[in-house]
Amino acid sequence: MFDAARDLVEGADADVEFHTVTVAGDPARNLVDYAERHGVDRVVLGAHGREGETRLLLGRTAELVVQRAHTTVTIVRE
């Protein structure tokens, strides 16, 4: 999964940094804390695909990151 994302970023003609980090614990808290400590200017986060009336809802982690992050958060659906 990370390899495919890295290939897309490296193949694009854009000034973009791409990092992967693996951390144990609460995903939303860890992501927000990392972004704040490292001056991240945008978080791109996947959300589970849903159908019907729930399709407008985000997963719990995505919702918490959007609420807590002090930077732009882009949610990508499956």
TABELTA-V883332 format. One record per residue. N is the residue number from 1. RES is the residue in one small letter. OMEGA is omega as a letter, one per 30 degrees, with the letter a starting at -180 (none if undefined). Layout:
N|RES|OMEGA  N|RES|OMEGA
This chain:
1|m|a  2|f|l  3|d|l  4|a|l  5|a|l  6|r|l  7|d|l  8|l|a  9|v|a  10|e|l  11|g|a  12|a|l  13|d|a  14|a|l  15|d|a  16|v|l  17|e|a  18|f|a  19|h|l  20|t|l  21|v|l  22|t|a  23|v|l  24|a|l  25|g|a  26|d|a  27|p|a  28|a|a  29|r|a  30|n|a  31|l|a  32|v|l  33|d|l  34|y|a  35|a|l  36|e|a  37|r|a  38|h|l  39|g|l  40|v|a  41|d|l  42|r|l  43|v|l  44|v|a  45|l|l  46|g|l  47|a|l  48|h|l  49|g|l  50|r|a  51|e|l  52|g|a  53|e|a  54|t|a  55|r|l  56|l|a  57|l|l  58|l|l  59|g|a  60|r|a  61|t|a  62|a|a  63|e|l  64|l|l  65|v|l  66|v|a  67|q|a  68|r|a  69|a|l  70|h|l  71|t|l  72|t|l  73|v|l  74|t|l  75|i|l  76|v|l  77|r|l  78|e|none
